């Protein structure tokens, strides 16, 4: 199956995407993926307690206090550490990616939400839940709804596509950044979601 191209708005630097994927692979003890990324000298998995601790967090503030988050934060380098709001955004990333069990690079996160579930004629994530995710009014509700969507996907999705979407959501909601309409997250995600939906619904 041909993988669908992912268009990144925040993680445009391939080295940043690589660092996110390596952190996720270490968190989930994905030895095969780490060996694929590193021809030799792959870093060891992170202690399993770090993943468990992240998954127990109910709020983004809780996430920021974990060792797993600190590993991600310092892994990303100084260019990431611009403001307190950046830390909150990366906290959502850490809390959400702790729930992803399998990296699926075949399609972006939003397209996976709109894909057909088990030939039922219905998407993995309903249109109502998709709309609620888009309209989340705070970091904790957005994290909670991201986790719910990940669960509905069977905890399998595109790791860096999800991370990029989370970071863009945070920028748009916390910094009120203005982007061209076609580059805004709501438009990008809706395009991917409803394009996937149209492939099996008439």
PyMOL commands that set and color helices and strands:
alter all, ss='L'
color gray80, all
select helices_A, chain A and resi 14-27+31-37+48-56+60-64+67-75+78-80+84-97+109-114+127-134+139-152+159-174+181-183+185-198
alter helices_A, ss='H'
color red, helices_A
select strands_A, chain A and resi 102-103+156-157
alter strands_A, ss='S'
color yellow, strands_A
deselect
rebuild
show_as cartoon
